[in-house]
Amino acid sequence: MLREAAGARFDDLELNLNLVAVDDEQLPPWLASRIGMTAGQLAAQGATSVLTGISAQMAETLRRRRDELGISYICVTDMFADQLAPVVERLAGT
């Protein structure tokens, strides 16, 4: 729908994805208390804001989301920075 609405301007947009969980880790407490689900449950339902697997799988998932959805960059809370560091390393320059 966004692609259609933006038309020719779509390639000029910067789209971000805020990751709420990395590698089936616990959700941030503020979010867990509001949605009543675990990171695993969200992942099982296909939530794009949950990144699971080993580093190589996470990197591939992010590449696929970039290619299919047009995601320009991701945001993550410091709670997941250590888990995401190897993934960022794999993605550097790609």
Number of C-alpha atoms within 10 A of each C-alpha: 6 8 13 9 9 12 10 9 10 14 11 8 12 10 14 13 17 13 17 24 26 25 18 17 17 16 21 14 8 8 13 14 10 8 9 8 12 16 23 20 13 19 18 10 10 11 15 16 18 24 26 18 12 12 20 13 13 22 21 14 16 22 16 13 15 17 11 9 12 17 17 14 12 13 12 15 12 9 15 18 13 10 16 18 12 15 18 15 11 14 16 7 6 5
